[in-house]
Amino acid sequence: MSIRVLHVGLGPIGAAVARQVAARPGLRIVGAVDIDPAKVGRDAGEVLDLGRRLRVTDSGDLDAEIRRSAPDVAVVCTSSTLGGVVPQFEAILRRRVPIVTTTEEAAYPASYNTRLSRRIDAAARKAGVAVLGTGVNPGFTMDALPIALTAVCERVERIEVRRVQDARIRRLPFQLKIGAGLTRDEFRRKVADRTVRHVGFSESIQMIADAMGWSLGRIVEQVKPKVAQRAVTGGLVPVASGRVSGLIQRAVGYVDGAERVTLTLEAYLGAPESYDSVLIEGSPRIYSKIEGGVHGDIATASMTVNSIPAVVEADAGFRTMRDMRLPSFFSGT
Amino acid sequence: MSIRVLHVGLGPIGAAVARQVAARPGLRIVGAVDIDPAKVGRDAGEVLDLGRRLRVTDSGDLDAEIRRSAPDVAVVCTSSTLGGVVPQFEAILRRRVPIVTTTEEAAYPASYNTRLSRRIDAAARKAGVAVLGTGVNPGFTMDALPIALTAVCERVERIEVRRVQDARIRRLPFQLKIGAGLTRDEFRRKVADRTVRHVGFSESIQMIADAMGWSLGRIVEQVKPKVAQRAVTGGLVPVASGRVSGLIQRAVGYVDGAERVTLTLEAYLGAPESYDSVLIEGSPRIYSKIEGGVHGDIATASMTVNSIPAVVEADAGFRTMRDMRLPSFFSGT
């Protein structure tokens, strides 16, 4: 018996998730909803460029689709903010359907969106189903993975995670999100209005601190431009010399005034080496590095798809990667 | 409220676990049992060289100690084989106490010790408590960690894990276990009578295969000597030129005749670089490396101690690292 999946949101990430679901045995797309007029009324197989029809038409009406498709789980990829997804979550939970979402703020919501988080948790418990926010970051490389690595430690002093990505291999919206091609002034304005930034550092830092039993004080976060010393070619956005090629975002979590968790993301066109590293200062000291890094778009979709069977079986409530069973690829067989 | 811990077995690993428990807030040693006449009747703090008394005397009588100490959890570090620990497990489960064990064959028991595994699972369910086999290997570096890394993949073709250790930093029993100092003939005989070998590869391979949904065929395992080209100094065992400095053990799991899981352990005195690497051939391809490797003795004790709170809360039955919540350091606060 396949797990019946309803897709809510077919933007770049939602579509990547749906394509993986379509390709995996053990999972089946039974519904797809996106409010984009260019998608409403079309077969999902066509929207996803699968080269075959799925006999699932995007009606644009979430409530009708839940009733019609009777899904075992809903995948929500519509917004980075918890506020943006609450109405969808509530509609889905009213029908007692568990949720996996790539909403960054849902990855570890209790500390930063306390009121909304409690409301979703209560609705999920009432429905008797689980809600999980996941993805590669937040969700894995900068939180679940470093936490899992601390399991071999008898003492942990400090955790430093660094993610360096040559953004040339990423999709256009990502390249734009990191500010590629902007002048320094444009970049500064977009940082100020929060359109250029990675969402999820606070969530990841809080997840790590809670796992370590650290009472977190302030988190200091900073977004700086990476300025190209010479023109960068090969990206989807032209970057002239002196223009911004991407961002360097750093967040530090303090405990009693001391720097205990440091997350650094360097995402820019032309980074000489991509990697994901975790340093755990403690006993034993652990330095782990994924050479070439983890491809963000594939990985976020994979984390979402691979979480589906665990979420279907999980205890009711707003769960996090910390209390889910060991993450794993799900073959569907 | 501290978690009350009973220690069963105070050999090198059991003592390392107990020392960590003694040092962590949130955990408390309430009992200790070892049948070694040199330990019976002595205070556990003295046996563990803590420099302070724990007011816990090793009576050598497991059943009496469980009754007297009323533990929340028992840590069993007495044997590598499931057969060797069953009587202890049954005595502990009769008192409805959950168990964490470093018994290698308990790390993923269902496939290789089906009958014993079912018996322990039934006893644990009847007692309403969980039993978990863990440690660094099996338990983490060659199974749980590679499995967790596959969570970012949409496709997994093959997994290769390599653990290279300069055994000079390990304790004497480990250096002897890998055959350091032997002649090639002596090594061959000890491999034949199974006194020189690492236990747990089959368990790790099966755990990975099950997580990937692969129907595992045969497992081929091989232990070869690493022969010193020149004398190796710095170990606890003298290794002359031409003598064995340690072992190279390799296990391959086949699926439909194809090599899908390969585990290689190179543990010898004088290895030029220690590391733990995981290669996942798939999409995306993942190559992760822990530079310097994970120190086996500390890590096995840490994995055990860090698993305690999760095991106390876990669903009843014979659990594995696959179905436990995300591994993590446990600060006890």
Chai-1 contact restraints between the chains, C-beta under 6 A:
chainA,res_idxA,chainB,res_idxB,connection_type,confidence,min_distance_angstrom,max_distance_angstrom,comment,restraint_id
A,Q20,B,E154,contact,1.0,0.0,6.0,A-B,restraint_1
A,V136,B,V152,contact,1.0,0.0,6.0,A-B,restraint_2
A,A144,B,L326,contact,1.0,0.0,6.0,A-B,restraint_3
A,I147,B,S328,contact,1.0,0.0,6.0,A-B,restraint_4
A,A148,B,A148,contact,1.0,0.0,6.0,A-B,restraint_5
A,A148,B,L326,contact,1.0,0.0,6.0,A-B,restraint_6
A,A148,B,P327,contact,1.0,0.0,6.0,A-B,restraint_7
A,T150,B,S328,contact,1.0,0.0,6.0,A-B,restraint_8
A,T150,B,F329,contact,1.0,0.0,6.0,A-B,restraint_9
A,A151,B,M303,contact,1.0,0.0,6.0,A-B,restraint_10
A,A151,B,N306,contact,1.0,0.0,6.0,A-B,restraint_11
A,A151,B,P327,contact,1.0,0.0,6.0,A-B,restraint_12
A,A151,B,S328,contact,1.0,0.0,6.0,A-B,restraint_13
A,V152,B,V136,contact,1.0,0.0,6.0,A-B,restraint_14
A,V152,B,V294,contact,1.0,0.0,6.0,A-B,restraint_15
A,V152,B,A299,contact,1.0,0.0,6.0,A-B,restraint_16
A,V152,B,S302,contact,1.0,0.0,6.0,A-B,restraint_17
A,C153,B,S302,contact,1.0,0.0,6.0,A-B,restraint_18
A,C153,B,F329,contact,1.0,0.0,6.0,A-B,restraint_19
A,E154,B,Q20,contact,1.0,0.0,6.0,A-B,restraint_20
A,E154,B,I298,contact,1.0,0.0,6.0,A-B,restraint_21
A,E154,B,S302,contact,1.0,0.0,6.0,A-B,restraint_22
A,V156,B,F329,contact,1.0,0.0,6.0,A-B,restraint_23
A,A211,B,S328,contact,1.0,0.0,6.0,A-B,restraint_24
A,M212,B,S331,contact,1.0,0.0,6.0,A-B,restraint_25
A,G213,B,S331,contact,1.0,0.0,6.0,A-B,restraint_26
A,G213,B,T333,contact,1.0,0.0,6.0,A-B,restraint_27
A,P284,B,H295,contact,1.0,0.0,6.0,A-B,restraint_28
A,P284,B,I298,contact,1.0,0.0,6.0,A-B,restraint_29
A,Y287,B,E291,contact,1.0,0.0,6.0,A-B,restraint_30
A,S288,B,I290,contact,1.0,0.0,6.0,A-B,restraint_31
A,K289,B,K289,contact,1.0,0.0,6.0,A-B,restraint_32
A,I290,B,S288,contact,1.0,0.0,6.0,A-B,restraint_33
A,E291,B,Y287,contact,1.0,0.0,6.0,A-B,restraint_34
A,V294,B,V152,contact,1.0,0.0,6.0,A-B,restraint_35
A,H295,B,P284,contact,1.0,0.0,6.0,A-B,restraint_36
A,I298,B,E154,contact,1.0,0.0,6.0,A-B,restraint_37
A,I298,B,P284,contact,1.0,0.0,6.0,A-B,restraint_38
A,A299,B,V152,contact,1.0,0.0,6.0,A-B,restraint_39
A,S302,B,V152,contact,1.0,0.0,6.0,A-B,restraint_40
A,S302,B,C153,contact,1.0,0.0,6.0,A-B,restraint_41
A,S302,B,E154,contact,1.0,0.0,6.0,A-B,restraint_42
A,M303,B,A151,contact,1.0,0.0,6.0,A-B,restraint_43
A,N306,B,A151,contact,1.0,0.0,6.0,A-B,restraint_44
A,R322,B,L326,contact,1.0,0.0,6.0,A-B,restraint_45
A,D323,B,R325,contact,1.0,0.0,6.0,A-B,restraint_46
A,R325,B,D323,contact,1.0,0.0,6.0,A-B,restraint_47
A,L326,B,A144,contact,1.0,0.0,6.0,A-B,restraint_48
A,L326,B,A148,contact,1.0,0.0,6.0,A-B,restraint_49
A,L326,B,R322,contact,1.0,0.0,6.0,A-B,restraint_50
A,P327,B,A148,contact,1.0,0.0,6.0,A-B,restraint_51
A,P327,B,A151,contact,1.0,0.0,6.0,A-B,restraint_52
A,S328,B,I147,contact,1.0,0.0,6.0,A-B,restraint_53
A,S328,B,T150,contact,1.0,0.0,6.0,A-B,restraint_54
A,S328,B,A151,contact,1.0,0.0,6.0,A-B,restraint_55
A,S328,B,A211,contact,1.0,0.0,6.0,A-B,restraint_56
A,F329,B,T150,contact,1.0,0.0,6.0,A-B,restraint_57
A,F329,B,C153,contact,1.0,0.0,6.0,A-B,restraint_58
A,F329,B,V156,contact,1.0,0.0,6.0,A-B,restraint_59
A,S331,B,M212,contact,1.0,0.0,6.0,A-B,restraint_60
A,S331,B,G213,contact,1.0,0.0,6.0,A-B,restraint_61
A,T333,B,G213,contact,1.0,0.0,6.0,A-B,restraint_62
